[in-house]
């Protein structure tokens, strides 16, 4: 394989524009503030998560399904057993490094609709890149009969530009979120590689290719 093709392959594997980041909120405790759990730090109760450069403000809480020992009145979440909700005040997520292409997630909203605004500045500032209305969802519509906030429905929006913050408008203590996905207008319902994993894959491919060339 010629060097130019090696570089093209590595670029395809490691390009930020192609990266998809998934937040499932698994690993956080019931009612734990998310805070810096996805920013190389810890949640409000001390749970330590991966360093993805994503920060939630103080009113973003994880909640565990009551069927799994938590206090969550929900079911049918795409990645058991933890979801996200906002308790009060402004609901903001910051992703300082930025992401492109799209933003998506699963949600359940049985009482009132909500909205999502995507901005190219932190803290909901700068240019508005996209808006997304969240209609109400079925009340206790399955697949979990013990959770009123069920099911979780997929939704997403595509945009141009680099997004750095999300404003979850009208969602305070009314909407549950799960499998928040950056870099895609379609939410993931499973595991996706984190950026560090892509780097390891790219390095392994490069080593293999040069090994073959030496032979």
mmCIF file of the C-alpha atoms, coordinates in Angstrom:
data_MODEL
# 
_entry.id   MODEL 
# 
loop_
_atom_site.group_PDB 
_atom_site.id 
_atom_site.type_symbol 
_atom_site.label_atom_id 
_atom_site.label_alt_id 
_atom_site.label_comp_id 
_atom_site.label_asym_id 
_atom_site.label_entity_id 
_atom_site.label_seq_id 
_atom_site.pdbx_PDB_ins_code 
_atom_site.Cartn_x 
_atom_site.Cartn_y 
_atom_site.Cartn_z 
_atom_site.occupancy 
_atom_site.B_iso_or_equiv 
_atom_site.pdbx_formal_charge 
_atom_site.auth_seq_id 
_atom_site.auth_comp_id 
_atom_site.auth_asym_id 
_atom_site.auth_atom_id 
_atom_site.pdbx_PDB_model_num 
ATOM 1   C CA . UNK A 1 1   ? 0.000   0.000  0.000  1.00 0.00 ? 1   UNK A CA 1 
ATOM 2   C CA . UNK A 1 2   ? 1.399   3.386  -0.953 1.00 0.00 ? 2   UNK A CA 1 
ATOM 3   C CA . UNK A 1 3   ? 1.997   5.954  1.848  1.00 0.00 ? 3   UNK A CA 1 
ATOM 4   C CA . UNK A 1 4   ? -0.669  8.283  0.447  1.00 0.00 ? 4   UNK A CA 1 
ATOM 5   C CA . UNK A 1 5   ? -3.258  5.518  0.883  1.00 0.00 ? 5   UNK A CA 1 
ATOM 6   C CA . UNK A 1 6   ? -2.066  4.858  4.426  1.00 0.00 ? 6   UNK A CA 1 
ATOM 7   C CA . UNK A 1 7   ? -2.565  8.530  5.288  1.00 0.00 ? 7   UNK A CA 1 
ATOM 8   C CA . UNK A 1 8   ? -6.012  8.533  3.717  1.00 0.00 ? 8   UNK A CA 1 
ATOM 9   C CA . UNK A 1 9   ? -6.999  5.477  5.754  1.00 0.00 ? 9   UNK A CA 1 
ATOM 10  C CA . UNK A 1 10  ? -5.780  7.039  8.996  1.00 0.00 ? 10  UNK A CA 1 
ATOM 11  C CA . UNK A 1 11  ? -7.614  10.255 8.221  1.00 0.00 ? 11  UNK A CA 1 
ATOM 12  C CA . UNK A 1 12  ? -10.840 8.322  7.667  1.00 0.00 ? 12  UNK A CA 1 
ATOM 13  C CA . UNK A 1 13  ? -10.408 6.535  10.988 1.00 0.00 ? 13  UNK A CA 1 
ATOM 14  C CA . UNK A 1 14  ? -9.367  9.517  13.086 1.00 0.00 ? 14  UNK A CA 1 
ATOM 15  C CA . UNK A 1 15  ? -11.076 12.517 11.505 1.00 0.00 ? 15  UNK A CA 1 
ATOM 16  C CA . UNK A 1 16  ? -13.075 14.484 14.126 1.00 0.00 ? 16  UNK A CA 1 
ATOM 17  C CA . UNK A 1 17  ? -15.738 15.115 11.518 1.00 0.00 ? 17  UNK A CA 1 
ATOM 18  C CA . UNK A 1 18  ? -16.457 11.375 11.412 1.00 0.00 ? 18  UNK A CA 1 
ATOM 19  C CA . UNK A 1 19  ? -16.338 10.722 15.169 1.00 0.00 ? 19  UNK A CA 1 
ATOM 20  C CA . UNK A 1 20  ? -19.512 9.734  16.989 1.00 0.00 ? 20  UNK A CA 1 
ATOM 21  C CA . UNK A 1 21  ? -19.639 10.062 20.773 1.00 0.00 ? 21  UNK A CA 1 
ATOM 22  C CA . UNK A 1 22  ? -22.288 8.287  22.843 1.00 0.00 ? 22  UNK A CA 1 
ATOM 23  C CA . UNK A 1 23  ? -23.366 9.078  26.419 1.00 0.00 ? 23  UNK A CA 1 
ATOM 24  C CA . UNK A 1 24  ? -25.371 6.322  28.130 1.00 0.00 ? 24  UNK A CA 1 
ATOM 25  C CA . UNK A 1 25  ? -25.019 7.654  31.724 1.00 0.00 ? 25  UNK A CA 1 
ATOM 26  C CA . UNK A 1 26  ? -24.261 4.159  32.957 1.00 0.00 ? 26  UNK A CA 1 
ATOM 27  C CA . UNK A 1 27  ? -21.780 4.285  35.846 1.00 0.00 ? 27  UNK A CA 1 
ATOM 28  C CA . UNK A 1 28  ? -23.449 7.260  37.544 1.00 0.00 ? 28  UNK A CA 1 
ATOM 29  C CA . UNK A 1 29  ? -25.386 6.753  40.770 1.00 0.00 ? 29  UNK A CA 1 
ATOM 30  C CA . UNK A 1 30  ? -29.083 7.400  41.286 1.00 0.00 ? 30  UNK A CA 1 
ATOM 31  C CA . UNK A 1 31  ? -29.764 11.174 41.427 1.00 0.00 ? 31  UNK A CA 1 
ATOM 32  C CA . UNK A 1 32  ? -26.056 11.949 41.030 1.00 0.00 ? 32  UNK A CA 1 
ATOM 33  C CA . UNK A 1 33  ? -25.254 15.309 39.375 1.00 0.00 ? 33  UNK A CA 1 
ATOM 34  C CA . UNK A 1 34  ? -23.449 14.520 36.110 1.00 0.00 ? 34  UNK A CA 1 
ATOM 35  C CA . UNK A 1 35  ? -21.168 17.600 36.264 1.00 0.00 ? 35  UNK A CA 1 
ATOM 36  C CA . UNK A 1 36  ? -17.658 16.582 35.101 1.00 0.00 ? 36  UNK A CA 1 
ATOM 37  C CA . UNK A 1 37  ? -18.282 12.833 34.825 1.00 0.00 ? 37  UNK A CA 1 
ATOM 38  C CA . UNK A 1 38  ? -17.667 13.067 31.059 1.00 0.00 ? 38  UNK A CA 1 
ATOM 39  C CA . UNK A 1 39  ? -14.891 15.649 31.396 1.00 0.00 ? 39  UNK A CA 1 
ATOM 40  C CA . UNK A 1 40  ? -12.121 13.631 33.011 1.00 0.00 ? 40  UNK A CA 1 
ATOM 41  C CA . UNK A 1 41  ? -13.477 14.387 36.476 1.00 0.00 ? 41  UNK A CA 1 
ATOM 42  C CA . UNK A 1 42  ? -16.295 13.094 38.607 1.00 0.00 ? 42  UNK A CA 1 
ATOM 43  C CA . UNK A 1 43  ? -20.016 13.336 39.141 1.00 0.00 ? 43  UNK A CA 1 
ATOM 44  C CA . UNK A 1 44  ? -21.487 14.948 42.227 1.00 0.00 ? 44  UNK A CA 1 
ATOM 45  C CA . UNK A 1 45  ? -21.254 11.742 44.282 1.00 0.00 ? 45  UNK A CA 1 
ATOM 46  C CA . UNK A 1 46  ? -17.693 10.951 43.169 1.00 0.00 ? 46  UNK A CA 1 
ATOM 47  C CA . UNK A 1 47  ? -18.333 8.569  40.270 1.00 0.00 ? 47  UNK A CA 1 
ATOM 48  C CA . UNK A 1 48  ? -15.492 8.866  37.723 1.00 0.00 ? 48  UNK A CA 1 
ATOM 49  C CA . UNK A 1 49  ? -16.168 8.670  34.003 1.00 0.00 ? 49  UNK A CA 1 
ATOM 50  C CA . UNK A 1 50  ? -14.299 8.986  30.681 1.00 0.00 ? 50  UNK A CA 1 
ATOM 51  C CA . UNK A 1 51  ? -12.622 12.204 29.559 1.00 0.00 ? 51  UNK A CA 1 
ATOM 52  C CA . UNK A 1 52  ? -14.726 13.274 26.575 1.00 0.00 ? 52  UNK A CA 1 
ATOM 53  C CA . UNK A 1 53  ? -14.564 17.023 27.193 1.00 0.00 ? 53  UNK A CA 1 
ATOM 54  C CA . UNK A 1 54  ? -18.302 17.253 27.918 1.00 0.00 ? 54  UNK A CA 1 
ATOM 55  C CA . UNK A 1 55  ? -19.623 19.234 30.905 1.00 0.00 ? 55  UNK A CA 1 
ATOM 56  C CA . UNK A 1 56  ? -23.161 19.432 32.313 1.00 0.00 ? 56  UNK A CA 1 
ATOM 57  C CA . UNK A 1 57  ? -24.347 22.190 34.591 1.00 0.00 ? 57  UNK A CA 1 
ATOM 58  C CA . UNK A 1 58  ? -25.234 21.379 38.189 1.00 0.00 ? 58  UNK A CA 1 
ATOM 59  C CA . UNK A 1 59  ? -28.926 20.585 37.662 1.00 0.00 ? 59  UNK A CA 1 
ATOM 60  C CA . UNK A 1 60  ? -28.309 17.683 35.252 1.00 0.00 ? 60  UNK A CA 1 
ATOM 61  C CA . UNK A 1 61  ? -28.901 14.469 37.194 1.00 0.00 ? 61  UNK A CA 1 
ATOM 62  C CA . UNK A 1 62  ? -28.594 10.784 36.425 1.00 0.00 ? 62  UNK A CA 1 
ATOM 63  C CA . UNK A 1 63  ? -31.490 8.596  37.501 1.00 0.00 ? 63  UNK A CA 1 
ATOM 64  C CA . UNK A 1 64  ? -31.683 4.794  37.667 1.00 0.00 ? 64  UNK A CA 1 
ATOM 65  C CA . UNK A 1 65  ? -34.781 2.785  36.734 1.00 0.00 ? 65  UNK A CA 1 
ATOM 66  C CA . UNK A 1 66  ? -36.838 1.732  39.768 1.00 0.00 ? 66  UNK A CA 1 
ATOM 67  C CA . UNK A 1 67  ? -36.725 -1.825 38.424 1.00 0.00 ? 67  UNK A CA 1 
ATOM 68  C CA . UNK A 1 68  ? -32.941 -1.695 38.925 1.00 0.00 ? 68  UNK A CA 1 
ATOM 69  C CA . UNK A 1 69  ? -33.077 -0.261 42.453 1.00 0.00 ? 69  UNK A CA 1 
ATOM 70  C CA . UNK A 1 70  ? -33.244 3.454  41.656 1.00 0.00 ? 70  UNK A CA 1 
ATOM 71  C CA . UNK A 1 71  ? -36.074 5.972  41.840 1.00 0.00 ? 71  UNK A CA 1 
ATOM 72  C CA . UNK A 1 72  ? -36.714 6.434  38.123 1.00 0.00 ? 72  UNK A CA 1 
ATOM 73  C CA . UNK A 1 73  ? -40.331 6.245  36.964 1.00 0.00 ? 73  UNK A CA 1 
ATOM 74  C CA . UNK A 1 74  ? -39.358 5.154  33.465 1.00 0.00 ? 74  UNK A CA 1 
ATOM 75  C CA . UNK A 1 75  ? -38.882 2.086  31.317 1.00 0.00 ? 75  UNK A CA 1 
ATOM 76  C CA . UNK A 1 76  ? -37.814 0.929  27.903 1.00 0.00 ? 76  UNK A CA 1 
ATOM 77  C CA . UNK A 1 77  ? -34.614 2.968  27.992 1.00 0.00 ? 77  UNK A CA 1 
ATOM 78  C CA . UNK A 1 78  ? -32.226 2.060  25.134 1.00 0.00 ? 78  UNK A CA 1 
ATOM 79  C CA . UNK A 1 79  ? -29.269 1.365  27.447 1.00 0.00 ? 79  UNK A CA 1 
ATOM 80  C CA . UNK A 1 80  ? -30.348 0.070  30.863 1.00 0.00 ? 80  UNK A CA 1 
ATOM 81  C CA . UNK A 1 81  ? -30.625 1.238  33.519 1.00 0.00 ? 81  UNK A CA 1 
ATOM 82  C CA . UNK A 1 82  ? -29.693 4.925  33.767 1.00 0.00 ? 82  UNK A CA 1 
ATOM 83  C CA . UNK A 1 83  ? -31.119 8.030  32.117 1.00 0.00 ? 83  UNK A CA 1 
ATOM 84  C CA . UNK A 1 84  ? -30.654 11.806 32.363 1.00 0.00 ? 84  UNK A CA 1 
ATOM 85  C CA . UNK A 1 85  ? -33.042 14.513 33.518 1.00 0.00 ? 85  UNK A CA 1 
ATOM 86  C CA . UNK A 1 86  ? -32.781 18.167 34.517 1.00 0.00 ? 86  UNK A CA 1 
ATOM 87  C CA . UNK A 1 87  ? -34.107 19.048 37.971 1.00 0.00 ? 87  UNK A CA 1 
ATOM 88  C CA . UNK A 1 88  ? -34.472 22.830 37.775 1.00 0.00 ? 88  UNK A CA 1 
ATOM 89  C CA . UNK A 1 89  ? -33.168 26.015 36.191 1.00 0.00 ? 89  UNK A CA 1 
ATOM 90  C CA . UNK A 1 90  ? -31.276 26.301 32.926 1.00 0.00 ? 90  UNK A CA 1 
ATOM 91  C CA . UNK A 1 91  ? -30.415 22.998 31.236 1.00 0.00 ? 91  UNK A CA 1 
ATOM 92  C CA . UNK A 1 92  ? -27.113 23.381 29.363 1.00 0.00 ? 92  UNK A CA 1 
ATOM 93  C CA . UNK A 1 93  ? -24.522 20.920 28.051 1.00 0.00 ? 93  UNK A CA 1 
ATOM 94  C CA . UNK A 1 94  ? -21.100 22.215 26.914 1.00 0.00 ? 94  UNK A CA 1 
ATOM 95  C CA . UNK A 1 95  ? -18.780 20.432 24.483 1.00 0.00 ? 95  UNK A CA 1 
ATOM 96  C CA . UNK A 1 96  ? -15.887 22.893 24.147 1.00 0.00 ? 96  UNK A CA 1 
ATOM 97  C CA . UNK A 1 97  ? -13.966 20.917 21.501 1.00 0.00 ? 97  UNK A CA 1 
ATOM 98  C CA . UNK A 1 98  ? -17.063 20.939 19.337 1.00 0.00 ? 98  UNK A CA 1 
ATOM 99  C CA . UNK A 1 99  ? -18.783 18.391 17.121 1.00 0.00 ? 99  UNK A CA 1 
ATOM 100 C CA . UNK A 1 100 ? -20.398 18.465 13.712 1.00 0.00 ? 100 UNK A CA 1 
ATOM 101 C CA . UNK A 1 101 ? -22.927 16.634 11.494 1.00 0.00 ? 101 UNK A CA 1 
ATOM 102 C CA . UNK A 1 102 ? -25.768 16.079 13.948 1.00 0.00 ? 102 UNK A CA 1 
ATOM 103 C CA . UNK A 1 103 ? -27.116 15.699 17.487 1.00 0.00 ? 103 UNK A CA 1 
ATOM 104 C CA . UNK A 1 104 ? -29.546 13.002 18.603 1.00 0.00 ? 104 UNK A CA 1 
ATOM 105 C CA . UNK A 1 105 ? -30.886 11.021 21.556 1.00 0.00 ? 105 UNK A CA 1 
ATOM 106 C CA . UNK A 1 106 ? -33.754 8.960  22.915 1.00 0.00 ? 106 UNK A CA 1 
ATOM 107 C CA . UNK A 1 107 ? -36.337 10.659 25.138 1.00 0.00 ? 107 UNK A CA 1 
ATOM 108 C CA . UNK A 1 108 ? -39.634 10.231 26.971 1.00 0.00 ? 108 UNK A CA 1 
ATOM 109 C CA . UNK A 1 109 ? -41.939 13.202 27.622 1.00 0.00 ? 109 UNK A CA 1 
ATOM 110 C CA . UNK A 1 110 ? -45.374 12.145 28.845 1.00 0.00 ? 110 UNK A CA 1 
ATOM 111 C CA . UNK A 1 111 ? -46.630 15.455 30.258 1.00 0.00 ? 111 UNK A CA 1 
ATOM 112 C CA . UNK A 1 112 ? -45.386 18.326 28.141 1.00 0.00 ? 112 UNK A CA 1 
ATOM 113 C CA . UNK A 1 113 ? -43.300 18.924 25.007 1.00 0.00 ? 113 UNK A CA 1 
ATOM 114 C CA . UNK A 1 114 ? -39.791 20.322 25.011 1.00 0.00 ? 114 UNK A CA 1 
ATOM 115 C CA . UNK A 1 115 ? -37.210 21.718 22.638 1.00 0.00 ? 115 UNK A CA 1 
ATOM 116 C CA . UNK A 1 116 ? -33.513 21.540 21.851 1.00 0.00 ? 116 UNK A CA 1 
ATOM 117 C CA . UNK A 1 117 ? -31.303 24.357 20.558 1.00 0.00 ? 117 UNK A CA 1 
ATOM 118 C CA . UNK A 1 118 ? -27.802 23.717 19.208 1.00 0.00 ? 118 UNK A CA 1 
ATOM 119 C CA . UNK A 1 119 ? -25.286 26.604 19.386 1.00 0.00 ? 119 UNK A CA 1 
ATOM 120 C CA . UNK A 1 120 ? -21.754 27.131 18.118 1.00 0.00 ? 120 UNK A CA 1 
ATOM 121 C CA . UNK A 1 121 ? -20.666 28.885 21.348 1.00 0.00 ? 121 UNK A CA 1 
ATOM 122 C CA . UNK A 1 122 ? -20.509 27.528 24.892 1.00 0.00 ? 122 UNK A CA 1 
ATOM 123 C CA . UNK A 1 123 ? -23.293 28.170 27.418 1.00 0.00 ? 123 UNK A CA 1 
ATOM 124 C CA . UNK A 1 124 ? -25.926 28.533 24.707 1.00 0.00 ? 124 UNK A CA 1 
ATOM 125 C CA . UNK A 1 125 ? -24.237 31.483 23.019 1.00 0.00 ? 125 UNK A CA 1 
ATOM 126 C CA . UNK A 1 126 ? -23.165 32.314 19.483 1.00 0.00 ? 126 UNK A CA 1 
ATOM 127 C CA . UNK A 1 127 ? -25.013 31.258 16.363 1.00 0.00 ? 127 UNK A CA 1 
ATOM 128 C CA . UNK A 1 128 ? -28.044 28.992 16.517 1.00 0.00 ? 128 UNK A CA 1 
ATOM 129 C CA . UNK A 1 129 ? -27.169 25.998 14.328 1.00 0.00 ? 129 UNK A CA 1 
ATOM 130 C CA . UNK A 1 130 ? -30.334 23.956 14.749 1.00 0.00 ? 130 UNK A CA 1 
ATOM 131 C CA . UNK A 1 131 ? -33.577 23.662 16.720 1.00 0.00 ? 131 UNK A CA 1 
ATOM 132 C CA . UNK A 1 132 ? -35.571 20.550 17.478 1.00 0.00 ? 132 UNK A CA 1 
ATOM 133 C CA . UNK A 1 133 ? -39.094 20.299 18.910 1.00 0.00 ? 133 UNK A CA 1 
ATOM 134 C CA . UNK A 1 134 ? -39.831 17.365 21.216 1.00 0.00 ? 134 UNK A CA 1 
ATOM 135 C CA . UNK A 1 135 ? -43.473 16.257 21.006 1.00 0.00 ? 135 UNK A CA 1 
ATOM 136 C CA . UNK A 1 136 ? -45.040 14.437 23.925 1.00 0.00 ? 136 UNK A CA 1 
ATOM 137 C CA . UNK A 1 137 ? -44.622 10.673 23.945 1.00 0.00 ? 137 UNK A CA 1 
ATOM 138 C CA . UNK A 1 138 ? -47.038 7.860  24.962 1.00 0.00 ? 138 UNK A CA 1 
ATOM 139 C CA . UNK A 1 139 ? -47.873 7.577  28.663 1.00 0.00 ? 139 UNK A CA 1 
ATOM 140 C CA . UNK A 1 140 ? -46.812 4.173  29.967 1.00 0.00 ? 140 UNK A CA 1 
ATOM 141 C CA . UNK A 1 141 ? -46.937 2.902  26.410 1.00 0.00 ? 141 UNK A CA 1 
ATOM 142 C CA . UNK A 1 142 ? -44.471 0.064  26.976 1.00 0.00 ? 142 UNK A CA 1 
ATOM 143 C CA . UNK A 1 143 ? -42.371 -1.906 26.744 1.00 0.00 ? 143 UNK A CA 1 
ATOM 144 C CA . UNK A 1 144 ? -42.034 -1.540 30.533 1.00 0.00 ? 144 UNK A CA 1 
ATOM 145 C CA . UNK A 1 145 ? -45.452 -1.540 32.309 1.00 0.00 ? 145 UNK A CA 1 
ATOM 146 C CA . UNK A 1 146 ? -43.970 -0.324 35.613 1.00 0.00 ? 146 UNK A CA 1 
ATOM 147 C CA . UNK A 1 147 ? -42.487 2.895  34.212 1.00 0.00 ? 147 UNK A CA 1 
ATOM 148 C CA . UNK A 1 148 ? -44.809 5.747  33.241 1.00 0.00 ? 148 UNK A CA 1 
ATOM 149 C CA . UNK A 1 149 ? -42.050 7.449  31.209 1.00 0.00 ? 149 UNK A CA 1 
ATOM 150 C CA . UNK A 1 150 ? -42.013 4.672  28.635 1.00 0.00 ? 150 UNK A CA 1 
ATOM 151 C CA . UNK A 1 151 ? -41.180 4.130  25.825 1.00 0.00 ? 151 UNK A CA 1 
ATOM 152 C CA . UNK A 1 152 ? -38.114 6.178  24.869 1.00 0.00 ? 152 UNK A CA 1 
ATOM 153 C CA . UNK A 1 153 ? -38.317 7.447  21.283 1.00 0.00 ? 153 UNK A CA 1 
ATOM 154 C CA . UNK A 1 154 ? -35.368 8.334  19.000 1.00 0.00 ? 154 UNK A CA 1 
ATOM 155 C CA . UNK A 1 155 ? -35.030 11.860 17.614 1.00 0.00 ? 155 UNK A CA 1 
ATOM 156 C CA . UNK A 1 156 ? -32.241 13.955 16.115 1.00 0.00 ? 156 UNK A CA 1 
ATOM 157 C CA . UNK A 1 157 ? -31.280 16.903 13.956 1.00 0.00 ? 157 UNK A CA 1 
ATOM 158 C CA . UNK A 1 158 ? -28.562 17.536 11.363 1.00 0.00 ? 158 UNK A CA 1 
ATOM 159 C CA . UNK A 1 159 ? -26.734 20.849 11.052 1.00 0.00 ? 159 UNK A CA 1 
ATOM 160 C CA . UNK A 1 160 ? -23.820 22.621 9.381  1.00 0.00 ? 160 UNK A CA 1 
ATOM 161 C CA . UNK A 1 161 ? -20.980 24.063 11.429 1.00 0.00 ? 161 UNK A CA 1 
ATOM 162 C CA . UNK A 1 162 ? -19.312 23.164 14.714 1.00 0.00 ? 162 UNK A CA 1 
ATOM 163 C CA . UNK A 1 163 ? -21.581 22.910 17.751 1.00 0.00 ? 163 UNK A CA 1 
ATOM 164 C CA . UNK A 1 164 ? -20.266 23.589 21.261 1.00 0.00 ? 164 UNK A CA 1 
ATOM 165 C CA . UNK A 1 165 ? -23.351 23.683 23.470 1.00 0.00 ? 165 UNK A CA 1 
ATOM 166 C CA . UNK A 1 166 ? -26.891 22.351 23.747 1.00 0.00 ? 166 UNK A CA 1 
ATOM 167 C CA . UNK A 1 167 ? -29.792 24.110 25.464 1.00 0.00 ? 167 UNK A CA 1 
ATOM 168 C CA . UNK A 1 168 ? -32.470 21.652 26.608 1.00 0.00 ? 168 UNK A CA 1 
ATOM 169 C CA . UNK A 1 169 ? -35.400 24.082 26.674 1.00 0.00 ? 169 UNK A CA 1 
ATOM 170 C CA . UNK A 1 170 ? -38.659 23.327 28.465 1.00 0.00 ? 170 UNK A CA 1 
ATOM 171 C CA . UNK A 1 171 ? -37.391 20.034 29.821 1.00 0.00 ? 171 UNK A CA 1 
ATOM 172 C CA . UNK A 1 172 ? -37.019 20.739 33.545 1.00 0.00 ? 172 UNK A CA 1 
ATOM 173 C CA . UNK A 1 173 ? -38.128 17.683 35.547 1.00 0.00 ? 173 UNK A CA 1 
ATOM 174 C CA . UNK A 1 174 ? -40.423 16.643 32.698 1.00 0.00 ? 174 UNK A CA 1 
ATOM 175 C CA . UNK A 1 175 ? -38.331 14.755 30.144 1.00 0.00 ? 175 UNK A CA 1 
ATOM 176 C CA . UNK A 1 176 ? -35.960 11.800 30.483 1.00 0.00 ? 176 UNK A CA 1 
ATOM 177 C CA . UNK A 1 177 ? -33.052 11.451 28.025 1.00 0.00 ? 177 UNK A CA 1 
ATOM 178 C CA . UNK A 1 178 ? -30.770 8.551  27.150 1.00 0.00 ? 178 UNK A CA 1 
ATOM 179 C CA . UNK A 1 179 ? -28.105 7.609  24.604 1.00 0.00 ? 179 UNK A CA 1 
ATOM 180 C CA . UNK A 1 180 ? -27.214 11.208 23.782 1.00 0.00 ? 180 UNK A CA 1 
ATOM 181 C CA . UNK A 1 181 ? -25.242 11.008 20.535 1.00 0.00 ? 181 UNK A CA 1 
ATOM 182 C CA . UNK A 1 182 ? -22.877 13.643 19.155 1.00 0.00 ? 182 UNK A CA 1 
ATOM 183 C CA . UNK A 1 183 ? -21.889 13.578 15.487 1.00 0.00 ? 183 UNK A CA 1 
ATOM 184 C CA . UNK A 1 184 ? -25.003 11.867 14.124 1.00 0.00 ? 184 UNK A CA 1 
ATOM 185 C CA . UNK A 1 185 ? -28.612 12.861 13.471 1.00 0.00 ? 185 UNK A CA 1 
ATOM 186 C CA . UNK A 1 186 ? -29.591 9.278  14.378 1.00 0.00 ? 186 UNK A CA 1 
ATOM 187 C CA . UNK A 1 187 ? -29.039 8.201  18.003 1.00 0.00 ? 187 UNK A CA 1 
ATOM 188 C CA . UNK A 1 188 ? -26.957 5.127  18.737 1.00 0.00 ? 188 UNK A CA 1 
ATOM 189 C CA . UNK A 1 189 ? -28.632 2.208  20.493 1.00 0.00 ? 189 UNK A CA 1 
ATOM 190 C CA . UNK A 1 190 ? -25.349 0.478  21.260 1.00 0.00 ? 190 UNK A CA 1 
ATOM 191 C CA . UNK A 1 191 ? -21.671 1.020  21.928 1.00 0.00 ? 191 UNK A CA 1 
ATOM 192 C CA . UNK A 1 192 ? -19.617 3.288  19.673 1.00 0.00 ? 192 UNK A CA 1 
ATOM 193 C CA . UNK A 1 193 ? -15.826 3.708  19.880 1.00 0.00 ? 193 UNK A CA 1 
ATOM 194 C CA . UNK A 1 194 ? -14.548 6.672  21.855 1.00 0.00 ? 194 UNK A CA 1 
ATOM 195 C CA . UNK A 1 195 ? -11.920 8.953  20.225 1.00 0.00 ? 195 UNK A CA 1 
ATOM 196 C CA . UNK A 1 196 ? -9.077  7.202  22.054 1.00 0.00 ? 196 UNK A CA 1 
ATOM 197 C CA . UNK A 1 197 ? -10.225 3.871  20.644 1.00 0.00 ? 197 UNK A CA 1 
ATOM 198 C CA . UNK A 1 198 ? -10.105 5.251  17.095 1.00 0.00 ? 198 UNK A CA 1 
ATOM 199 C CA . UNK A 1 199 ? -6.513  6.366  17.723 1.00 0.00 ? 199 UNK A CA 1 
ATOM 200 C CA . UNK A 1 200 ? -5.539  2.876  18.876 1.00 0.00 ? 200 UNK A CA 1 
ATOM 201 C CA . UNK A 1 201 ? -7.193  1.306  15.819 1.00 0.00 ? 201 UNK A CA 1 
ATOM 202 C CA . UNK A 1 202 ? -5.437  3.729  13.486 1.00 0.00 ? 202 UNK A CA 1 
ATOM 203 C CA . UNK A 1 203 ? -2.074  3.030  15.129 1.00 0.00 ? 203 UNK A CA 1 
ATOM 204 C CA . UNK A 1 204 ? -2.590  -0.711 14.800 1.00 0.00 ? 204 UNK A CA 1 
ATOM 205 C CA . UNK A 1 205 ? -3.471  -0.427 11.118 1.00 0.00 ? 205 UNK A CA 1 
ATOM 206 C CA . UNK A 1 206 ? -0.392  1.692  10.481 1.00 0.00 ? 206 UNK A CA 1 
ATOM 207 C CA . UNK A 1 207 ? 1.906   -0.782 12.262 1.00 0.00 ? 207 UNK A CA 1 
ATOM 208 C CA . UNK A 1 208 ? 0.432   -3.699 10.322 1.00 0.00 ? 208 UNK A CA 1 
ATOM 209 C CA . UNK A 1 209 ? 0.848   -1.966 6.967  1.00 0.00 ? 209 UNK A CA 1 
ATOM 210 C CA . UNK A 1 210 ? 4.480   -1.024 7.554  1.00 0.00 ? 210 UNK A CA 1 
ATOM 211 C CA . UNK A 1 211 ? 5.215   -4.541 8.846  1.00 0.00 ? 211 UNK A CA 1 
ATOM 212 C CA . UNK A 1 212 ? 3.907   -5.973 5.578  1.00 0.00 ? 212 UNK A CA 1 
ATOM 213 C CA . UNK A 1 213 ? 5.984   -3.513 3.555  1.00 0.00 ? 213 UNK A CA 1 
ATOM 214 C CA . UNK A 1 214 ? 9.190   -4.606 5.361  1.00 0.00 ? 214 UNK A CA 1 
ATOM 215 C CA . UNK A 1 215 ? 8.431   -8.245 4.610  1.00 0.00 ? 215 UNK A CA 1 
# 
